Amino acid sequence: MSTVELTKDNFDEIVSGSEFVLIDFWASWCGPCRTFSAVFESASECHDDLVFAKVNTEAQPELAAAFEIQSIPTLMYRPGQHRGLRPAGRAAGHRAGGRHRTGAR
């Protein structure tokens, strides 16, 4: 399956109707976004059981603002039904070095 372009008009329908969604927030002027796009597209073709979606932050500034996108590319995912979006990468609530934000060691 190829990637799906998300807009403010189809976002809720596609995201809520899918079991697992990966979302790439990108812009055409972003070099790293263009590089990652090839990898993202290739992965989408290998995993037709997942939804690979893209949000063009220039064309969809409302979506970028709603998810507080501050740098791109940003990859977010939604695991399972009725769960919110989460940033991909290191675990939320943790800093580099393994310390939790609350200061627990």
Buried (B, 14 or more C-beta within 10 A) or exposed (E): EEBBEBBEEEBEEBBEEBEBBBBBBBBEEBEEBEEBBEEBBEEBEEEEEBBBBBBBBEEBEEBBEEBEBEEBBBBBBBEEEEEEBEBEEEEEEEEEEEEEEEEEE
